[in-house]
Amino acid sequence: MSREQRQALNATLRAAPQEDAPVPVDQMRQGFAHFMSRFPVPEGVRRTPTTLGGRGAVRVEPRVGERPGLILYLHGGSFALGSPETAMALTAHLVLRTGVPAVSVDYRLAPEHPFPAAINDCLSAYRDLLDHDVDPAGIVFAGDSAGGGLAVTTTIAARDAGLPMPAGIVAFSPGLDQTRTGASMTSKEGVDPLFTRAGMERMSALYRDGQNPEQPLLAPAVYADLTGFPPMLLQVGTNELLLDDAVRLADRARAAETDVILDVVAGVPHVFPAFVGLIDEADEAIDRAALFIKQRLRIA
């Protein structure tokens, strides 16, 4: 672990221009895509456009050494930004380190398609896999930020619909509370180099579209019953407004007798595993996530 690396990354992120006032969604999407394009996609994967559950998707496969199983990947972007392409670097690193192919879903975005459209799309993608005889014991849900939240809420929706559970869930800095009541929303204000509480609340409003956030699919960290859930790995940094989203979900998992690993890393930002090559903690976190996936899929 390198304190110097973490401090340098924090300084770089803080040096980026900050928008104090709301900007149009299209402008936010362009800016997010530009920022995420800075994360290089590692060599050694093959990307193929496909469809899943009626939505566009991208299948990501290792060029050599493919192993059984499937990662259903759900990208981040506050439920209003992003695409499979913006999360491609992180998706590809998981594929390469596990040998397991992934399918990344291009779910619908708010505000054009507010809650619960994204959850419905991800659930449809999972149903599609099951309808094509993909063994749920060979599927792991994974996602970052909003996509990490969708990995959890899609599992809730699948369970409540009577579908079999996937083998596991990997969530990088998941967004799990649209009520924004976590203590870290206040204690990490100014510490988080990427987000402000006001900015997060603006994005929440786009996704909720006036709906009450006090419900399991909008605030699973507060309201979800995780009984019957598969094992989960939650990775989060201490420099995050969303820190307590993961901490409180882990508490709920414990109360429900669900296996959970809460992996908290000091001094790192939101979705820190994406910063491969910049901080040692990113590489180490992806290695831990890959090990978790391989253990859930029983890959030697």
N, C-alpha and C positions, 0 to 999 in steps of 0.2 A: 504494500500500500504506500502511496506517495502523497504526502500532504502537499508537496509542491505542485503536483499535477492537479490536484483538486482545487487548489487556490488559483492556479492559472486558468483553469476552465471557468471557475466562478467569475474571474475578472473579465474573461472574454465574453461571457454571456451578459454580464452587466453593461458592457460597452456597446451592446447592440441598441439601436434606436428603439425607444418605447413610445407607444401610442397612448396618450392620456385620454383622448376622446374616442367615442365609438367610430368605427369605420365601416364602410359597406362590406357585406359578407363576401362578395366577389373579390374585393381587394384583400381581405383577410385570407381567403383561399389561395390567392396568388402568392402572398407573402409566406404562407405556411409551406406551400410547395417549394418555393425557392429556398427556404431555410432547410427543409428536409433533404433537398437535393445535394447538400453539402456532405451528407453521410454516404461514403462510397459503398456501392454494392460489391461484396467480395466476389472474386472469380470462383468458378467451379460450380455454378448453378445454371440451370436451364429454366427460362421463364416462358410459359405458354398461356395465352389468353383462353379462357374457358367460361362456362356459366355454371352456376350452382344456385338452386332454389329460385330460379327466375332472375337472378342478378348476375351481372358481369363479375368475373373473378380472375385471378391469376394463379396458375399452378406453378410452384417453384420446386424443382427437383435437383438433387445432387447429380452431377454428371457421372460420377463414379461412386460405387459403394452404397447404393440405395438400400435402405432397410425397410422392413414392414412397418406399417402404421401410417398415420396421417395427422398433421397439425392443422387444425382449422384456425387460421390467423385472422384477427380482427384489429384493424388499424386504429390509431388514435386521431385526435383532432377536435375534441370538445363536442362531438356529435354533429358538428357543422362543417368541419374542414377535413381534408385528407382523402386518401384513396389507397388501394393496395400499393401503389408506386411510392407514396410518401413513407411507407413503413417497410419498403423492400429491403433495405440494408439489414435491419434487425431480423426480419423474416429469414433472409438468406443466411445470416449467421447461425440461427437456430437450425436451419436445414443442414448446413455443413457440419455442425458440431454433433448432430444426432444421426445424420444419414437418413432422416425421415422426411419425406416430401411434405409440402404445405400447400394449402389452398387459401388464398387471401381474398376475402369477400368485399366487393364494392357495394356496401349497404347504402341505403338512402340517407340523405343528410338533412338536418334542420337548417333554416326554418321552413324550407319548402315542404319537408316531410318530418314534422316533429314527432316526439314520443307518441306511440311506441313503434314507429315505423322501422327504426334500426333493429330493435329487438325482433320484430316480426321477420325481417329479412334474414337475420342470423339464425333464427329458429327454422325458417324455411330451408336454409342451406343445410342445416343439420338433418332435417327430415329427408332432404334429397339424398344425402349420403346413406342414411338408413334404408331408404327405399331402393337404393342400388346395392343393397346387401353388404355395405361396409360395416364391419363389426364395431359396435360402440366401444368395446374394450381395446380397440386399436386406434381410437381417436382421442387426441388431447386438444382442448381449447387453449388458445394463447392470444394475448392482446396487450397493447400498451395504452395507458391513459384511458380515454373513453373506451377504447377497444378492450382494455382490461376489465372495465366495468361491464361491457357487453358480454365478455366471457362468463361473468358471474350471473348477470340477469338472464342471459339466454339459457343457462343451466337451470335457473329457477323456472323459467317458462317451459322448458323441456320436461322437467320433473312434474310440474303441475298439469302438463298435458298427458302424462302417463308414459312418456318416452323413456327408454333406458338412458342411464347416465353415461357420459364419456369417461374415459379412464382417468382424467385429471384436468386441472386448470392451472395455467401459468399466467400471472397478471403482473405486468410491469407498471408500477405507479398507478394503480387503477383508480378511476373516478367512480366513487361508490356512494355519494351523498349529495343529492341535489338540494337538500335543505341547507347545506353549507354550515352545519353546526359543530363540526369538529374543532377541538381546541386549537389545532395547528393552523386553522384558518386565521386565527388571531396571532398566535405566538410566533408563526413563521412569516408574518407580513413583514416585508423588508428583507427577510433572510432569503426567501425564494428569489433567485435571479431572473426567473422567467415570467412569473405571474403575479398579479395582484388580486385581492379579494373582489374588488369592484369589477375587474375584467372577467373573473370567473362567474360572477353573478350575472353579468350581461350575457355570457354564453349560456348559462343555465336557463335564462328567460327564453332564449331562442329555441332551446330544446323542449322545454316544458310547455310552451305555448299556453300559459295560463292554468295549466293543470296543477293540482295540489301535489307538492313533492313528498308529502308524508305518506308514502306507500312503498312496498318492497321493491318494485321494479324501478323506482326513481331514487330510492335511498336504501339500498340493501344493507349498508353498514349500520343503519339505525333500525330498520324494520324487518329485514328478511329472516325467515326461518330456514336454516341451512341443513335441516334434517335430511339425511339421505344423499348428501352431496358427495362427490368424489374428492380425493385428496387435492389440496390446493397449495401452490407456492405463490406467495405474495412478496414481491421485491419493491422496496421503496427507499428513498433517501431522507436524511434528516433535514435537508434544506428545502423541504416541499410543503406548500400549503396543504397538499393532499395527504400528508403523512398519516394523519389520524383516520382517514378513510380506510387504509389498509389495516391499521392497528385495531380499529373497532370491528372490522369484518372478521379478523382473526379471533377476537373475543367471542363473536357470535358463533363462529365455527367450533370453538372449544365448548361452548355451552350446548351445542347440538351434537357433541361427540363426533365431530368431523375432523379428519386428519388435516392439519394445516401447518405450513412452515412460513413463519413471518421473518423475512430476511431484510433487516434494516441496516443500511450502510451510512456511516457518518460522513457529513460534509459533501454530499453529492446532490445533483439537481434532479428534477423530474425526468423520468425515463432514462436514468443514467446508464443502463446497459447499452444504449444506442451509441455512446461515445467511445466505441472501440478504438484503440490506438492512441487515445488522448489521456485516458486514465486507466490504470491497471484494474481498478474496481469494475470497470465495464466488462473487460474480458473475463474476469473471475466470476462475475454474476452470470454471464451467458453460459459459462462452463457449468455452473451450479444448476441453471435452468435446463441445460441439455441433459445433465445427469438425472434430474427429476423426471424429465420426459422419458428417457430410456428406461428408468426403473418402473414407471407407470405402464409402459408398453412391454415391459419384461424383455428388453433387448440386452443381450449379454455384451 
